[in-house]
Amino acid sequence: MTKNTGSLWMLAAGLLFGCMGVFVKLGAAHFSHIELVFYRSFSGLLLVYLIMRHQRVSISTRYASNHLWRGLSGSIALALFFYCITVLPLATAVTLNYTAPMFLTVFTMLVYKDKFHLPLTIAIAVGFCGVVLLLHPTLERDQLLPGLLGLISGFLAGIAYLNVRQLGIIGEPDTRTVFYFSLIATIGSGAWMLFDTVHTITLPGLAILLGLGSTATLAQLAMTRAFRTGNTLVVSSLAYSTIVFASLFGILLWNEVLPLSSWLGMAFIIASGVLSLRLSPKH
């Protein structure tokens, strides 16, 4: 398999992540966003545990604090992301979450004390201009708070990605990192559910949960294969195909019509993410 062919797995992952967003939005009629986080995390926890057993990877770790910070930032980011999907247009919620690579670039530059050269600075500035354009329509619809929460989900996801990168540098297996993230997300959302309403799982609700769990799991597998067999920069760029698929699903299923400023903002954020990944120093 060539690098270019391997990179195409990211398109499959983008489609599946878009489908995951659809199931989250459909699930809002049956469950709270915290319940959806729990079921998604719990199914992922079971799967990755089985994979670890098959690969004979131990769950014991010397880097518990690193996993804790990655798990907390990732879990809160996931909860905010799912909430935004239930109240905002699908394309808007997904795009705000995909500001994570932009924040990741900034965090990486600060942590490793790299200098912000002009092209990279312009790329990041374009991204923030895109955020302003994308959030502007939410002011008119009294959805500023969900919009800001979506941006915070991207910010926290950027922190989580930095933690993942650091865990990889110190030699932690990918499966162990995913296991502890899923464990923390499951425990956190499960504890929250104890103080909230737990909805009965009906037949339609079960179908949605199965769709959510399967698309999220398959998307993770496709993404992992893409990064393993494809060109890293190409794969990172194709990851933004999720926004395209989410936009199409929003139009086809919910007749979500976004103003021109929103589409322009989304284009700016995608361009910023792709350029930031290409221009930032590699560690």
C-alpha positions, 0 to 999 in steps of 0.5 A: 500500500502506497502512502497516498493510498493509506492516506485515503483512510482518513476520508473514511474516518472523516465520513464516519466522524460526520456520521457520529455527529449525526447520531449525537444530534439524533440522540438528543431526542432520547438522551442528554449529552452526558448520557451520550458521552457515557455510552460512547466512552463505555463502548470505546473502553470495552473495545480498546480493552479487548484490543489490549488483551489481544496485543498483550499490552498491560494497563499498568503505567508509570505516567498516571498524572499524564494520563489524568490530565489527558483524560480530564481535558479530553473528557470535558472537550468531548462533553462540550462538543456533544452539547454543542452538536445538540444545540448548534448547526452540525457544521458549526459545532464540528468546525469549532471543535476542529480549531484544536489543531490551531490551539495545538500549534500555539501550545506546542510553540509555547511548550518547546519555546519555538519562535512564531515566524511570520507565515505561521503567525499569519496562519494562526491569525487567519484561523481566529478571523475564521472563528469570529466569522463563524461565531458572528451569526450565533449573536443574532440567534442568542447562541453565543454561549453554545458557540463559546463552549464549542470554541472551548471544546477546541481549546481543551482538545488542543491541550489533550492532543498535546498531552497525547503527543507527549505520552507518545514521546515518552513511549506510552502505547496508543491503546493504553492512552486511549484506554485511560481516556475512555476510562476517565470519560466513562467514570466522569460522565457516569458520576454526572449521570447519578445526579441527573435524569437517566433516560430509559433506553427504548428501541429507537434509542438503542439503535442510535446508541449502536450507531454512535458507538459503531461509527465512533469506533470505526472512525478511530480505527480508520484514523489510526490506520491512516496515520500508520500507513499514510503521509502524516501531513496529507492525513492531517489535512484530510481530517478536515473532511469531517467538516465537509461531511458534517455540513452535507449531513446538516443540509440534507437531514436538518435543512441547516442553512448557514450564511456566507460569513459562516462558510467563509469562517469555516474555510478560514479555520480549515486553511489555518489548521492545514497551514499550521500543521505544515508550518509548525516545527516538528517535535 
